[in-house]
């Protein structure tokens, strides 16, 4: 099995899929997806025998931004 992932769009341009890792255990596929940085990758898929057996869209984590409070 192979893990392939696509990076998030940069300046509105989509990115191609890239090979991330190869493994043999079917139970490891969930762990492999969890190791991806969700800030960098937007979707991934698990390929086995040239067939997609799992496709996942990764949500970008919500981060609260702290701003500078101006005093009057």
Phi and psi in radians as a Rosetta constraint file:
Dihedral C 1 N 2 CA 2 C 2 CIRCULARHARMONIC -2.301 0.35
Dihedral N 2 CA 2 C 2 N 3 CIRCULARHARMONIC 2.531 0.35
Dihedral C 2 N 3 CA 3 C 3 CIRCULARHARMONIC -1.832 0.35
Dihedral N 3 CA 3 C 3 N 4 CIRCULARHARMONIC 2.158 0.35
Dihedral C 3 N 4 CA 4 C 4 CIRCULARHARMONIC -2.093 0.35
Dihedral N 4 CA 4 C 4 N 5 CIRCULARHARMONIC 2.533 0.35
Dihedral C 4 N 5 CA 5 C 5 CIRCULARHARMONIC -2.500 0.35
Dihedral N 5 CA 5 C 5 N 6 CIRCULARHARMONIC 2.697 0.35
Dihedral C 5 N 6 CA 6 C 6 CIRCULARHARMONIC -2.044 0.35
Dihedral N 6 CA 6 C 6 N 7 CIRCULARHARMONIC 2.297 0.35
Dihedral C 6 N 7 CA 7 C 7 CIRCULARHARMONIC -1.284 0.35
Dihedral N 7 CA 7 C 7 N 8 CIRCULARHARMONIC 2.771 0.35
Dihedral C 7 N 8 CA 8 C 8 CIRCULARHARMONIC -1.141 0.35
Dihedral N 8 CA 8 C 8 N 9 CIRCULARHARMONIC 2.748 0.35
Dihedral C 8 N 9 CA 9 C 9 CIRCULARHARMONIC -1.099 0.35
Dihedral N 9 CA 9 C 9 N 10 CIRCULARHARMONIC 2.453 0.35
Dihedral C 9 N 10 CA 10 C 10 CIRCULARHARMONIC -2.035 0.35
Dihedral N 10 CA 10 C 10 N 11 CIRCULARHARMONIC 2.059 0.35
Dihedral C 10 N 11 CA 11 C 11 CIRCULARHARMONIC 0.946 0.35
Dihedral N 11 CA 11 C 11 N 12 CIRCULARHARMONIC 0.699 0.35
Dihedral C 11 N 12 CA 12 C 12 CIRCULARHARMONIC 1.386 0.35
Dihedral N 12 CA 12 C 12 N 13 CIRCULARHARMONIC -0.003 0.35
Dihedral C 12 N 13 CA 13 C 13 CIRCULARHARMONIC -1.763 0.35
Dihedral N 13 CA 13 C 13 N 14 CIRCULARHARMONIC 2.264 0.35
Dihedral C 13 N 14 CA 14 C 14 CIRCULARHARMONIC -1.227 0.35
Dihedral N 14 CA 14 C 14 N 15 CIRCULARHARMONIC 2.765 0.35
Dihedral C 14 N 15 CA 15 C 15 CIRCULARHARMONIC -2.012 0.35
Dihedral N 15 CA 15 C 15 N 16 CIRCULARHARMONIC 2.624 0.35
Dihedral C 15 N 16 CA 16 C 16 CIRCULARHARMONIC -1.323 0.35
Dihedral N 16 CA 16 C 16 N 17 CIRCULARHARMONIC 2.822 0.35
Dihedral C 16 N 17 CA 17 C 17 CIRCULARHARMONIC -1.224 0.35
Dihedral N 17 CA 17 C 17 N 18 CIRCULARHARMONIC 2.557 0.35
Dihedral C 17 N 18 CA 18 C 18 CIRCULARHARMONIC -2.284 0.35
Dihedral N 18 CA 18 C 18 N 19 CIRCULARHARMONIC 2.555 0.35
Dihedral C 18 N 19 CA 19 C 19 CIRCULARHARMONIC -1.246 0.35
Dihedral N 19 CA 19 C 19 N 20 CIRCULARHARMONIC 2.274 0.35
Dihedral C 19 N 20 CA 20 C 20 CIRCULARHARMONIC -1.846 0.35
Dihedral N 20 CA 20 C 20 N 21 CIRCULARHARMONIC -0.956 0.35
Dihedral C 20 N 21 CA 21 C 21 CIRCULARHARMONIC -2.778 0.35
Dihedral N 21 CA 21 C 21 N 22 CIRCULARHARMONIC 2.927 0.35
Dihedral C 21 N 22 CA 22 C 22 CIRCULARHARMONIC -2.233 0.35
Dihedral N 22 CA 22 C 22 N 23 CIRCULARHARMONIC 2.453 0.35
Dihedral C 22 N 23 CA 23 C 23 CIRCULARHARMONIC -2.637 0.35
Dihedral N 23 CA 23 C 23 N 24 CIRCULARHARMONIC 2.889 0.35
Dihedral C 23 N 24 CA 24 C 24 CIRCULARHARMONIC -1.915 0.35
Dihedral N 24 CA 24 C 24 N 25 CIRCULARHARMONIC -0.426 0.35
Dihedral C 24 N 25 CA 25 C 25 CIRCULARHARMONIC -1.484 0.35
Dihedral N 25 CA 25 C 25 N 26 CIRCULARHARMONIC 2.162 0.35
Dihedral C 25 N 26 CA 26 C 26 CIRCULARHARMONIC -1.160 0.35
Dihedral N 26 CA 26 C 26 N 27 CIRCULARHARMONIC -0.528 0.35
Dihedral C 26 N 27 CA 27 C 27 CIRCULARHARMONIC -1.230 0.35
Dihedral N 27 CA 27 C 27 N 28 CIRCULARHARMONIC -0.378 0.35
Dihedral C 27 N 28 CA 28 C 28 CIRCULARHARMONIC -1.306 0.35
Dihedral N 28 CA 28 C 28 N 29 CIRCULARHARMONIC -0.248 0.35
Dihedral C 28 N 29 CA 29 C 29 CIRCULARHARMONIC -1.047 0.35
Dihedral N 29 CA 29 C 29 N 30 CIRCULARHARMONIC -0.666 0.35
Dihedral C 29 N 30 CA 30 C 30 CIRCULARHARMONIC -1.188 0.35
Dihedral N 30 CA 30 C 30 N 31 CIRCULARHARMONIC -0.677 0.35
Dihedral C 30 N 31 CA 31 C 31 CIRCULARHARMONIC -1.162 0.35
Dihedral N 31 CA 31 C 31 N 32 CIRCULARHARMONIC -0.691 0.35
Dihedral C 31 N 32 CA 32 C 32 CIRCULARHARMONIC -1.090 0.35
Dihedral N 32 CA 32 C 32 N 33 CIRCULARHARMONIC -0.708 0.35
Dihedral C 32 N 33 CA 33 C 33 CIRCULARHARMONIC -1.167 0.35
Dihedral N 33 CA 33 C 33 N 34 CIRCULARHARMONIC -0.679 0.35
Dihedral C 33 N 34 CA 34 C 34 CIRCULARHARMONIC -1.152 0.35
Dihedral N 34 CA 34 C 34 N 35 CIRCULARHARMONIC -0.391 0.35
Dihedral C 34 N 35 CA 35 C 35 CIRCULARHARMONIC -1.367 0.35
Dihedral N 35 CA 35 C 35 N 36 CIRCULARHARMONIC -0.240 0.35
Dihedral C 35 N 36 CA 36 C 36 CIRCULARHARMONIC -1.232 0.35
Dihedral N 36 CA 36 C 36 N 37 CIRCULARHARMONIC 2.479 0.35
Dihedral C 36 N 37 CA 37 C 37 CIRCULARHARMONIC -1.370 0.35
Dihedral N 37 CA 37 C 37 N 38 CIRCULARHARMONIC 1.997 0.35
Dihedral C 37 N 38 CA 38 C 38 CIRCULARHARMONIC -1.249 0.35
Dihedral N 38 CA 38 C 38 N 39 CIRCULARHARMONIC -0.260 0.35
Dihedral C 38 N 39 CA 39 C 39 CIRCULARHARMONIC -1.330 0.35
Dihedral N 39 CA 39 C 39 N 40 CIRCULARHARMONIC -0.434 0.35
Dihedral C 39 N 40 CA 40 C 40 CIRCULARHARMONIC -1.704 0.35
Dihedral N 40 CA 40 C 40 N 41 CIRCULARHARMONIC -0.779 0.35
Dihedral C 40 N 41 CA 41 C 41 CIRCULARHARMONIC -1.779 0.35
Dihedral N 41 CA 41 C 41 N 42 CIRCULARHARMONIC 2.465 0.35
Dihedral C 41 N 42 CA 42 C 42 CIRCULARHARMONIC -1.847 0.35
Dihedral N 42 CA 42 C 42 N 43 CIRCULARHARMONIC -0.405 0.35
Dihedral C 42 N 43 CA 43 C 43 CIRCULARHARMONIC -2.737 0.35
Dihedral N 43 CA 43 C 43 N 44 CIRCULARHARMONIC 2.742 0.35
Dihedral C 43 N 44 CA 44 C 44 CIRCULARHARMONIC -2.603 0.35
Dihedral N 44 CA 44 C 44 N 45 CIRCULARHARMONIC 2.884 0.35
Dihedral C 44 N 45 CA 45 C 45 CIRCULARHARMONIC -2.602 0.35
Dihedral N 45 CA 45 C 45 N 46 CIRCULARHARMONIC 2.643 0.35
Dihedral C 45 N 46 CA 46 C 46 CIRCULARHARMONIC -1.821 0.35
Dihedral N 46 CA 46 C 46 N 47 CIRCULARHARMONIC 2.188 0.35
Dihedral C 46 N 47 CA 47 C 47 CIRCULARHARMONIC -1.933 0.35
Dihedral N 47 CA 47 C 47 N 48 CIRCULARHARMONIC 2.341 0.35
Dihedral C 47 N 48 CA 48 C 48 CIRCULARHARMONIC -2.427 0.35
Dihedral N 48 CA 48 C 48 N 49 CIRCULARHARMONIC 2.152 0.35
Dihedral C 48 N 49 CA 49 C 49 CIRCULARHARMONIC 0.937 0.35
Dihedral N 49 CA 49 C 49 N 50 CIRCULARHARMONIC 0.803 0.35
Dihedral C 49 N 50 CA 50 C 50 CIRCULARHARMONIC 1.057 0.35
Dihedral N 50 CA 50 C 50 N 51 CIRCULARHARMONIC 0.440 0.35
Dihedral C 50 N 51 CA 51 C 51 CIRCULARHARMONIC -2.240 0.35
Dihedral N 51 CA 51 C 51 N 52 CIRCULARHARMONIC 2.410 0.35
Dihedral C 51 N 52 CA 52 C 52 CIRCULARHARMONIC -1.354 0.35
Dihedral N 52 CA 52 C 52 N 53 CIRCULARHARMONIC 2.068 0.35
Dihedral C 52 N 53 CA 53 C 53 CIRCULARHARMONIC -1.822 0.35
Dihedral N 53 CA 53 C 53 N 54 CIRCULARHARMONIC -0.245 0.35
Dihedral C 53 N 54 CA 54 C 54 CIRCULARHARMONIC -2.676 0.35
Dihedral N 54 CA 54 C 54 N 55 CIRCULARHARMONIC 2.332 0.35
Dihedral C 54 N 55 CA 55 C 55 CIRCULARHARMONIC -2.249 0.35
Dihedral N 55 CA 55 C 55 N 56 CIRCULARHARMONIC 2.297 0.35
Dihedral C 55 N 56 CA 56 C 56 CIRCULARHARMONIC -2.358 0.35
Dihedral N 56 CA 56 C 56 N 57 CIRCULARHARMONIC 2.274 0.35
Dihedral C 56 N 57 CA 57 C 57 CIRCULARHARMONIC -1.656 0.35
Dihedral N 57 CA 57 C 57 N 58 CIRCULARHARMONIC 2.205 0.35
Dihedral C 57 N 58 CA 58 C 58 CIRCULARHARMONIC -1.641 0.35
Dihedral N 58 CA 58 C 58 N 59 CIRCULARHARMONIC 2.198 0.35
Dihedral C 58 N 59 CA 59 C 59 CIRCULARHARMONIC -1.369 0.35
Dihedral N 59 CA 59 C 59 N 60 CIRCULARHARMONIC 2.446 0.35
Dihedral C 59 N 60 CA 60 C 60 CIRCULARHARMONIC -1.303 0.35
Dihedral N 60 CA 60 C 60 N 61 CIRCULARHARMONIC 2.255 0.35
Dihedral C 60 N 61 CA 61 C 61 CIRCULARHARMONIC -1.104 0.35
Dihedral N 61 CA 61 C 61 N 62 CIRCULARHARMONIC 2.459 0.35
Dihedral C 61 N 62 CA 62 C 62 CIRCULARHARMONIC -1.442 0.35
Dihedral N 62 CA 62 C 62 N 63 CIRCULARHARMONIC 2.228 0.35
Dihedral C 62 N 63 CA 63 C 63 CIRCULARHARMONIC -2.183 0.35
Dihedral N 63 CA 63 C 63 N 64 CIRCULARHARMONIC 2.137 0.35
Dihedral C 63 N 64 CA 64 C 64 CIRCULARHARMONIC -1.291 0.35
Dihedral N 64 CA 64 C 64 N 65 CIRCULARHARMONIC 2.323 0.35
Dihedral C 64 N 65 CA 65 C 65 CIRCULARHARMONIC -1.739 0.35
Dihedral N 65 CA 65 C 65 N 66 CIRCULARHARMONIC 2.419 0.35
Dihedral C 65 N 66 CA 66 C 66 CIRCULARHARMONIC -1.714 0.35
Dihedral N 66 CA 66 C 66 N 67 CIRCULARHARMONIC 2.287 0.35
Dihedral C 66 N 67 CA 67 C 67 CIRCULARHARMONIC -1.896 0.35
Dihedral N 67 CA 67 C 67 N 68 CIRCULARHARMONIC 2.959 0.35
Dihedral C 67 N 68 CA 68 C 68 CIRCULARHARMONIC -1.505 0.35
Dihedral N 68 CA 68 C 68 N 69 CIRCULARHARMONIC 2.215 0.35
Dihedral C 68 N 69 CA 69 C 69 CIRCULARHARMONIC -1.586 0.35
Dihedral N 69 CA 69 C 69 N 70 CIRCULARHARMONIC 2.120 0.35
Dihedral C 69 N 70 CA 70 C 70 CIRCULARHARMONIC -1.469 0.35
Dihedral N 70 CA 70 C 70 N 71 CIRCULARHARMONIC 2.306 0.35
Dihedral C 70 N 71 CA 71 C 71 CIRCULARHARMONIC -1.658 0.35
Dihedral N 71 CA 71 C 71 N 72 CIRCULARHARMONIC 2.491 0.35
